[in-house]
């Protein structure tokens, strides 16, 4: 079947099998590899993207379901001048990453969280990111990064 998805502002049209997952379409057809494949069971969140502005785990969405819709990946967050998105900048400033495998998904989930709740509490950040796993950190710096991106005080 032919699928057309707007990814980061560019329409990508490709023939795919009916069972093709959005994560594979993004990585293989669009060539955007920041979206990671971590578990294929919706457990880790490494594949999180924005589908029509909503945070989704792209390993749970068929490419056919995204046909005619808009997807934003980590590669699409930067501004036209190449500057980092405020959430990306906050993750860098607060050392909200270690190995980096979960980082694209964490950042995309954080962007969605802040779009819905611009001034979350630390507990709301933890609850909002509970579907995204990091095996390296204790989440303290990740929560600080989201608080920083929201313009709020971070805990040292």
Secondary structure, DSSP 8 states (H G I E B T S, - for coil): -EEEEEETTEEEEEE--TT-BHHHIIIIIS---SS----SSSSS-TTEEEETTEEEETTSSBGGGGTTSEEE-GGG-S-TT----HHHHHHHHTT--SSSTTHHHHHHHHHHHHHH-TT--HHHHHHHTTTS--SSS-SHHHHHHHHHHTT-----
